[in-house]
Amino acid sequence: MKQMQTPDTTFDVCFNEGNQNQLLTAGGDGSIRLWDLTSPNEAPVSVVRAHDSEVNGVEWNHLNKNTILTTSTDMKVKVWDATTMTNTGVFAHDFTAYCAIWHPTHESIFGSCSGD
């Protein structure tokens, strides 16, 4: 068993179906962390300040393995390029964005849920 430490609460986690050794976590500090389970140390491969407040959800695209979604209490859903960990799109809600999910057969369609 491998244990990794984060500086704040972890609200969600998802695996990369294209690389079974990678996982992504959503942090209470507004960050997302990319982890490699084969890494000999317990530090994340990448840490990105993704949102202005807690990240509630992370979701890896099932068809395009280089794309992820994040949701946050800052009322935003963001699309990310997982290879460079850069933001490629922002979608706004009127209240907290709780989670998002990719469409199972269309790589560019997703749904998100919020308090609005």
N, C-alpha and C positions, 0 to 999 in steps of 0.2 A: 504494500500500500504506500502511496506517495501522498505527502501532505504539503500544501503550499500555504503560506501566510499572506494575508492582505492587510493593509493599514486600517481598513474600515469594513463594514458589513458587506458581504457578497449576496446580492439579491437574485442573481440568475446565472446560469452556466449553460453553454451549448458546445457540442462537439462539431468539428469539421468533418463532414462525411467524406471529403476528398483526402483527408490525412488523419487517420485514426489517432495520431499522437498529439494533435492540436486541440486545445479547448480555449474558450473565450469566457471571461467572467465579467459581470456587471457589478460595479462598485458603488458603495454608499458615498464615496468621495468624488463622484462624478467621472470616474475613470473606467476604461475598459482595459482588461489585461489579457494578452495572448500568451498562452502557456504551451510548452512543448514537454510532453510527459517523458520523452527520452533524454531530456537534458539532465546532466549529472548534478546540477545545482537546483535549488528550489526557487530561483528567481524567474519572473516572467520574461519572455522573449521581448515583449513590447508592452509599454504602458502609455496610454493615450488619454489625455484629459478630454473626454468626449462630450460632456454636457456641463451646464452651470450648476447642476444639483444632482441628486442621486440618479444613477442609471438603474431603471427597474427591470429592463429586459434586454437580452441579446438573442439574435437569431441568425444562423448561418444559412445562406441560400442553398437549397438542395440541388439546384441545377447549375448555377454559376458559383462554383466554390470559392471565387475571389470576391464575393460580395456578402456583406453582413448588414443587419439592422440593429439599431439601438433605440430604446425608449427611455423617457426620463420624466421626473417630476417638473422639469423646466418646460413641460408641455410640448416637447419636440420629439419627432421620430427622425432619425438620421440614417442615411445610407452611407456605407463605408467600403472602400477598396481594401480588402483584407491583405493584399500583397504589400501595399505601401502604408496601410493604416491611415489613409487620408479620407476626409469627408467629401462625398460626391453629391450629396443632396440633403435638404432639410424640409420637413413637412411639419406644419404646426397644428396643434389642437388648442381648444380653449381651456382645457384643464389638464391635469396630469396624464401623460401617456403611459399606460401600464404595460402593454405588451404589443408585439407585432409578429406576424407570421407571413412567410412567403407562400405564394400560390404554388401548389404541387406540380403544375405542368407549364407554367409561364414564368420565366425567370425574372421578368421586370414588373410583376404585379405582386403587391402585398396588401394585407389588411392590418389595421391597428385598432386598439381599443383604448378608450379614455373615459374620464368622468363626464365628458360632454356628450 
